[in-house]
Every structure is written in structure tokens, then in C-alpha cells.
Amino acid sequence: MAIENAPTEKGKDGARGLHKATRAEERKVEAEKGSDLAKGADRFDERSRSSDGKSAGEKQR
């Protein structure tokens, strides 16, 4: 959910906190890995493939 879509201020604060924690975790993983993580569609495919070795397209066939 986007921060702007949260119906209450408490929800917006929670979304901001989650976004901040996610960015920090991503930076930590990238530092440990030594390279940037894939973004966008590439990341979706990478995550999909890592779960069972098949791409999202292969799973739909």
C-alpha cells in the first residue's frame, strides 16, 4: 500500500516505518552481496525463480 493511500495518520506512520525498514534491509543485503539487487520486473522474476527454480512464465504453462 502506498503511504498516501493509508486512511489514517497512524496507518501512514506505519507505512513510512515499513518503507524505511525495507530500504535499510535492502541496503544491508546489497552491501553483504557486493552488488545491487535487481529492481522492478527483474526482481519479480528473480524472487519467483528462487522459490522453485522456475520463472513466473514457466509456472503459468
C-alpha positions in Angstrom: 0.0 0.0 0.0 1.3 3.4 -0.8 1.7 5.8 2.1 -0.8 8.3 0.6 -3.4 5.5 0.4 -3.5 4.9 4.1 -6.8 6.1 5.5 -5.5 7.3 8.9 -2.4 9.1 10.1 -1.5 6.1 12.2 -1.6 4.0 9.0 0.6 6.5 7.2 3.1 6.4 10.0 3.2 2.6 9.9 3.7 2.6 6.1 6.5 5.1 6.4 8.2 2.9 9.1 7.8 -0.2 6.9 9.2 1.6 3.9 12.2 2.9 5.9 12.9 -0.6 7.4 12.7 -2.2 3.9 15.1 0.3 2.4 17.6 -0.3 5.3 17.3 -4.1 4.9 17.9 -3.8 1.1 21.0 -1.6 1.6 22.3 -4.2 4.1 21.7 -7.1 1.8 23.3 -5.2 -1.1 26.4 -4.4 1.0 26.7 -8.1 2.0 26.2 -9.3 -1.5 28.6 -6.7 -3.0 26.2 -5.7 -5.8 22.8 -4.1 -6.2 19.6 -6.2 -6.0 17.5 -6.5 -9.2 14.7 -3.9 -9.4 11.2 -4.0 -11.0 10.3 -6.9 -13.3 13.8 -8.3 -13.0 13.4 -8.6 -9.2 10.0 -10.2 -9.5 11.5 -12.8 -11.8 14.5 -13.3 -9.5 12.2 -13.9 -6.5 9.9 -16.1 -8.4 12.7 -18.2 -9.7 14.5 -18.5 -6.3 11.5 -20.2 -4.8 11.4 -23.2 -7.1 13.8 -22.7 -10.0 11.1 -21.7 -12.5 10.3 -18.3 -13.8 6.8 -16.8 -13.5 6.1 -17.6 -17.1 7.1 -21.2 -16.8 4.8 -21.6 -13.8 1.8 -20.4 -15.8 2.2 -23.0 -18.5 
